[in-house]
């Protein structure tokens, strides 16, 4: 959260575009904060994308697009929402179609549990780059906390609840475990 993942994805897309190359963007259908199929950064840049949800056959979609328009890269936002099967399909895109796939997402939910997509991406990725952000205390933030309207951490609830800065904050592990949100 708040590390610039979507900004980095949109910059990578722009870099491909500037070189006359074709990229295909995906985002999770369930993230509709800026509208369905929109990748948006907190600094105000946005772009339309295809959406994915559980059960979608990403390999078939990408292979079809490759045949139709040619592809130089696939970029996926909110990659934590991928399923194991979809991560394996993306591996096939890289290995069989020869198309680089760059995914952007978070590792863990508000309880510190690893998302399915993140778990399998970390296990199967050729390379992992961490984009860092900072906790209110100044240390490196590695945890995502869900907060209520009073700024207190929530520890129970559904794993997935879409929200932005009003619902989630980034914390270092120490502040996460102590419940110190810095908000009150």
N, C-alpha and C positions, 0 to 999 in steps of 0.2 A: 504494500500500500504506500502510495505517495513517493515512490522511488523513480518515477519517470519511465515505466515500462512501455506504456502506450506511446509516449513521446519518442522513445527509442525505436519502436516498431515503425511509426510513421516516418521517422527520419530515414530508416533503412529503405522503406518503400520509395521515398523521394530520391534516394541515391540510385536505386535501380532505374527509376523513371528518367533521371537526368542522363543516364547512359544509354537511353533508348531501349531499356530492357523491360520485360513484362513480369510483374509480380501479381500474385493472387492473395487477397487478404480474407481472413476468416475471423469471426468473433463469436462468442457464445450467444445463442438466441435468447437465453434467459436474462442477459444483461441488456435491459432496455432503458437504462437511465437517460441516454441521449437519443433514444429511438432504436428500434430493432435494426440490426445490421449497420451500426455506426460505431466506429472506433474513435474515441475522443480522449484528448489529453486535458489535464487540468490547466494547461497554459493556453488552451483555446483552439488548438488545431484538431481537425477531425476529417474522417474520410469514410465513405461507405464500404461495406464488406459483405461477403457471403456470411451466412450464419451456420453454426453447427449445433446439434443437440445429440444426446445419447441416441445411438442406433444409426446415425448417419454414416454412410459408407464414404469416408473421405478419400480413399484411394480412387474409387470410381469417379467421384466428382472431379478430382484433380486430374486424373488421366483423361477424362472427357475434355476438360478445359485445355489441357496440354495439346490434344489433337486439334481442337478448334482454333486456338489463338497462339499456341506456343507459350511456354512459361520458363522464366529464368529463376524464379524463387517463389516460395509459399511462406506467408507470414501469418502467424496465428496469435491473436490476443486472447486473454482469459484462458490460457492453456490448462489451468488447473481443472477446468470442467470437462476436459477430454476423458474418454473412457480408456481402459487398458487396450481394448480392441482398436480404438482410433489411434492410439500411440503406435501400435504395431503397424497399422496401415500407413502412418507417416514414415515409419522406418522403410517400408516398401517403396514409398515415393522417392526417398533418397537413394536407396539401393538399386531399384529396378528402373525407375524413370530418370534417375540422375539429376533430380531437381533438389536444390538445397531447401530445407525447411527450418525456419527460425520461429521458435515459440516463445511467448512472453506470458508469465503468470506468477502466481505466488505459491509458495510451498505448502503453507499450513493454514488452517482455519482459525477461528477465534478461540478455539480450545487447545490449540497447538497440535492438532491432528493433521497428518499429511493428506492432502487431496489425492484422489485416485490418479488423475492425470499427472500431477506433479511426481507422485511416487514412481510411475512407470517412465516418465520422461527422465528423471534423475538416474534411473537404472539403465536406460537404453540410449541416452543421448551421446553423440560423439564428443560434444563439448558443452560445458556448462559455464555461463558467465553470470556472476551475481551483480545486480544493480543495487547499490546501497542507498539507504536513507538513514535518517537520524532520529533517535528518540528525543523526547522533550528534555531529558537529562543530559543530552550531548553525546551519549554512547551510540554505537551502531545499533540500529533497530533491526531485529530479526523476527519479531512476533507481530501478529495482527490481533488487536483487541476490538471486540464489539462493545460499544458503549451505549448507555441509555441517555435520555434527554438531560439527566443530571450529571453526565460525565463519568458515571460509575461503570466498571466493567461488568458485562453479562457473561455468565459461565454456562448457562443452559440455553437450549433452543435448537432449532434446525441448523444443520451444518451450513446450508446455503441460504443466505438472505442478502439480496442485492442492496447495496448502499454505498455511499461515498463518505466524505469526511464527516458527515453528520452521524454516521453509524460506526465507522471504523477508524482506528488510529494505529500508527506503528509505534511499537515499544521495544526497548532492549529486553532481554530475557529477565534481568533483575526486576525491572519495573513491572513486567508482565506477571511474574510470580507473586510480587507483593501487592498487585492491584493498583499500583501508582500510575494513574493515567495522566497526571499533571493538569487535569481539567477542573479541579475543585478542592 
